[in-house]
């Protein structure tokens, strides 16, 4: 199944996408409700008369309680490292476990929404990812157990203010405002069973990934180039804590042009240039669909003073 959230005739509803139409659920039944109540299997029986897909505007499928973002494509990490070090040497720690950070669930936008340039950003970028969505709570899961906890998948664009990110990561706390303005999720939630035919012998999903800017393809990769499976990511995320329905776990950016910064690291120059207002970024994932966002001007940043030198007096 493909389950979307959309606006139609002034109402926001969720429903099952079938070919060129969507069959709405009753008012008040959203994707997150089905996940939390473990009722995804009942979705078909809830769906009502179809509405033409051309008459609706797609929204983000749901508002996730948490968003974890991993970095599991070796080629991407190498390309990003080459922006700092021409050798592109990847730290040994990267190979030991699938690292992730938490990003802002309040910044989620829909598959066709406009995306503002973050305040103070002059080097704006996209990131092509696929994300798994948790459908059942669990903790300390094995990868084998984790498969039963994945409800489905969607496309994720982890928009990045590269200049802000580079500056703030010097503090050693990871990205913050560099990733805080927008994360696109969509175009809908594709249930896990739909993608099983794409699974390879290593348990990875062999899906073609394509990124384009203003109609020009800038990146192509395969999701199966991940160095860990989604089940392994879920197992690691659940170590010593809970994953719960609606949690989103991003794969991290794919390689071979999954973002502009990787290309800049490989080429040694900003080619293609950073995103500007008016640019259209389209990301397509085989078996899932496409998301298409237009970059627009953001607000002016509100100045914050630098740190104050304090005398370090004591009581």
WONOR-V997176 format. One record per residue. N is the residue number from 1. PHI is phi in whole degrees, -180 to 180 (* if undefined). Layout:
N_PHI / N_PHI
This chain:
1_* / 2_-120 / 3_-116 / 4_-117 / 5_-118 / 6_-154 / 7_-110 / 8_-154 / 9_53 / 10_81 / 11_-117 / 12_-106 / 13_-140 / 14_-120 / 15_-177 / 16_-93 / 17_-88 / 18_-134 / 19_54 / 20_-104 / 21_-142 / 22_-133 / 23_-102 / 24_-69 / 25_-85 / 26_-59 / 27_-53 / 28_89 / 29_-106 / 30_-111 / 31_-60 / 32_-65 / 33_-62 / 34_-64 / 35_-67 / 36_-68 / 37_-92 / 38_54 / 39_-117 / 40_-59 / 41_-68 / 42_-94 / 43_-57 / 44_-60 / 45_-72 / 46_-87 / 47_-68 / 48_-107 / 49_-61 / 50_-70 / 51_-120 / 52_-57 / 53_-61 / 54_-67 / 55_-96 / 56_-115 / 57_-115 / 58_-73 / 59_-111 / 60_-58 / 61_-57 / 62_-166 / 63_-98 / 64_-72 / 65_-70 / 66_-143 / 67_-133 / 68_-99 / 69_-128 / 70_-93 / 71_-144 / 72_-117 / 73_-103 / 74_-59 / 75_-63 / 76_-65 / 77_-61 / 78_-62 / 79_-63 / 80_-66 / 81_-64 / 82_-67 / 83_-67 / 84_-107 / 85_-137 / 86_-55 / 87_-75 / 88_66 / 89_-62 / 90_-95 / 91_-60 / 92_-57 / 93_-61 / 94_-62 / 95_-78 / 96_-85 / 97_-163 / 98_-78 / 99_-70 / 100_-149 / 101_-133 / 102_-92 / 103_-112 / 104_-86 / 105_-69 / 106_-77 / 107_-96 / 108_-69 / 109_-126 / 110_-86 / 111_-70 / 112_-122 / 113_-73 / 114_-75 / 115_-121 / 116_-78 / 117_-66 / 118_-61 / 119_-55 / 120_81 / 121_-90 / 122_-119 / 123_-132 / 124_-97 / 125_-147 / 126_-110 / 127_-146 / 128_-86 / 129_-140 / 130_-118 / 131_-123 / 132_-92 / 133_-118 / 134_-76 / 135_-115 / 136_-145 / 137_-67 / 138_-173 / 139_-146 / 140_50 / 141_-81 / 142_-85 / 143_-58 / 144_-66 / 145_-68 / 146_-62 / 147_-58 / 148_-75 / 149_-101 / 150_-94 / 151_-79 / 152_177 / 153_-140 / 154_-151 / 155_-85 / 156_-133 / 157_-117 / 158_-91 / 159_-60 / 160_-136 / 161_-90 / 162_-64 / 163_-68 / 164_-66 / 165_-63 / 166_-60 / 167_-67 / 168_-74 / 169_-73 / 170_-67 / 171_-75 / 172_93 / 173_-106 / 174_87 / 175_-72 / 176_-137 / 177_-65 / 178_-65 / 179_-129 / 180_-97 / 181_-91 / 182_-158 / 183_-136 / 184_-85 / 185_-126 / 186_157 / 187_-74 / 188_-161 / 189_-87 / 190_-99 / 191_-65 / 192_-58 / 193_-63 / 194_-64 / 195_-100 / 196_-57 / 197_-61 / 198_-91 / 199_-74 / 200_-96 / 201_-65 / 202_-91 / 203_84 / 204_-95 / 205_-89 / 206_-90 / 207_-115 / 208_-76 / 209_-119 / 210_-138 / 211_-123 / 212_-135 / 213_-124 / 214_53 / 215_85 / 216_-102 / 217_-68 / 218_-116 / 219_-154 / 220_-143 / 221_-160 / 222_-118 / 223_-62 / 224_-70 / 225_-83 / 226_-60 / 227_-85 / 228_-135 / 229_-79 / 230_-63 / 231_-62 / 232_-69 / 233_-65 / 234_-64 / 235_-60 / 236_-67 / 237_-62 / 238_-87 / 239_-67 / 240_74 / 241_-159 / 242_-102 / 243_-108 / 244_-131 / 245_-54 / 246_95 / 247_-61 / 248_-110 / 249_-122 / 250_-80 / 251_-71 / 252_86 / 253_-70 / 254_-72 / 255_-90 / 256_57 / 257_93 / 258_-70 / 259_-155 / 260_-72 / 261_-61 / 262_-63 / 263_-65 / 264_-64 / 265_-65 / 266_-71 / 267_-90 / 268_76 / 269_-159 / 270_-83 / 271_-137 / 272_-65 / 273_-74 / 274_-57 / 275_-68 / 276_-129 / 277_-53 / 278_102 / 279_-70 / 280_-115 / 281_-109 / 282_-122 / 283_-118 / 284_-128 / 285_-128 / 286_-55 / 287_84 / 288_-117 / 289_144 / 290_-138 / 291_-125 / 292_-143 / 293_-119 / 294_-104 / 295_-79 / 296_-128 / 297_-65 / 298_-98 / 299_-85 / 300_-69 / 301_-75 / 302_-83 / 303_-66 / 304_-121 / 305_-68 / 306_-69 / 307_-58 / 308_-88 / 309_-72 / 310_-111 / 311_-77 / 312_60 / 313_-72 / 314_-128 / 315_-70
